[in-house]
Amino acid sequence: MSNNRNEPKTETIAETDNFLAWKAEEPDGETTYHIELNNVTVHFFEEEWNEFIQLVRHLK
């Protein structure tokens, strides 16, 4: 019997034809963020994600 409390709750943040950003609410309460770039996935903890978003905002 599967215990759903051990499964992360995932949500798509943004998606294009080639890229996907999503987040996961982990069973331990941690939120992780993920960016899929073709065959590469980059994983971030929340603090890293916030810093990454600041970096992206400077790219405009």
C-alpha positions in Angstrom: 0.0 0.0 0.0 1.4 3.4 -1.0 1.8 6.2 1.5 1.1 9.5 -0.3 2.6 11.5 2.6 6.0 10.3 1.3 5.4 11.7 -2.2 6.3 15.3 -3.0 3.5 17.6 -4.2 4.7 19.1 -7.5 3.5 22.2 -9.4 4.6 23.6 -12.8 5.8 27.2 -12.5 6.4 27.9 -16.2 6.8 26.0 -19.4 7.8 26.7 -23.0 8.4 24.3 -25.9 11.9 23.5 -24.7 12.1 24.4 -21.0 10.2 23.6 -17.8 10.4 25.1 -14.3 8.6 23.3 -11.5 8.6 23.1 -7.7 8.1 20.3 -5.2 6.8 20.5 -1.7 8.9 17.7 -0.1 7.5 15.5 2.7 10.0 17.0 5.1 8.6 20.5 4.5 11.4 21.7 2.3 10.5 23.3 -1.1 12.8 22.5 -4.0 12.8 24.0 -7.4 13.8 22.4 -10.7 14.5 23.7 -14.2 14.6 21.2 -17.1 16.7 22.4 -20.0 16.4 19.7 -22.7 18.2 16.7 -21.1 19.6 18.6 -18.1 17.8 19.3 -14.9 19.1 21.8 -12.4 17.9 21.4 -8.8 17.7 24.2 -6.2 16.8 24.5 -2.6 14.7 27.6 -1.8 17.6 29.8 -0.8 19.5 29.0 -4.0 16.3 29.5 -6.1 15.8 33.0 -4.7 19.4 33.9 -5.6 19.0 32.4 -9.1 15.8 34.5 -9.6 17.8 37.6 -8.7 20.5 36.7 -11.2 17.9 36.1 -14.0 16.3 39.5 -13.3 19.7 41.1 -14.0 19.8 39.4 -17.4 17.1 41.6 -18.9 
